[in-house]
């Protein structure tokens, strides 16, 4: 799941380099970014390093 979110976020950022801003897709980008960060944090909390 996190790999898919990472690929989606990277695709949006790369397309932003070549295209104009896509205002309609922007909220989806921020939701995916936040969801990816929360999944990453939950993964770190589940497996703390010693």
C-alpha positions as CSV (number, residue, x, y, z in Angstrom):
1,X,0.0,0.0,0.0
2,X,2.8,2.4,0.9
3,X,4.5,1.7,-2.4
4,X,1.4,2.6,-4.4
5,X,1.0,5.8,-2.4
6,X,4.7,6.7,-2.9
7,X,4.4,6.1,-6.7
8,X,1.2,8.2,-6.9
9,X,2.8,11.1,-5.0
10,X,6.0,11.0,-7.1
11,X,4.0,10.9,-10.3
12,X,2.0,14.0,-9.3
13,X,5.2,15.8,-8.4
14,X,6.9,14.9,-11.6
15,X,3.8,15.9,-13.7
16,X,3.9,19.2,-11.8
17,X,7.3,19.9,-13.3
18,X,6.0,19.7,-16.9
19,X,2.3,20.7,-16.6
20,X,0.4,23.6,-15.2
21,X,-1.0,23.2,-11.7
22,X,-4.0,20.8,-11.5
23,X,-6.2,22.4,-8.9
24,X,-8.8,19.6,-9.1
25,X,-6.3,16.9,-8.2
26,X,-4.5,18.8,-5.5
27,X,-6.7,17.8,-2.6
28,X,-6.3,14.1,-3.5
29,X,-2.5,14.6,-3.6
30,X,-2.5,16.1,-0.1
31,X,-4.7,13.3,1.3
32,X,-2.5,10.6,-0.2
33,X,0.6,12.3,1.1
34,X,-0.9,12.5,4.6
35,X,-2.1,8.9,4.5
36,X,1.3,7.7,3.4
37,X,3.0,9.6,6.2
38,X,0.6,8.1,8.8
39,X,1.2,4.6,7.4
40,X,4.9,5.1,7.7
41,X,4.7,6.4,11.3
42,X,2.4,3.5,12.3
43,X,5.0,1.1,10.8
44,X,7.8,2.7,12.9
45,X,5.7,2.6,16.0
46,X,4.9,-1.1,15.5
47,X,8.6,-2.0,15.1
48,X,10.6,0.3,17.4
49,X,14.4,0.0,17.0
50,X,16.3,-1.0,20.1
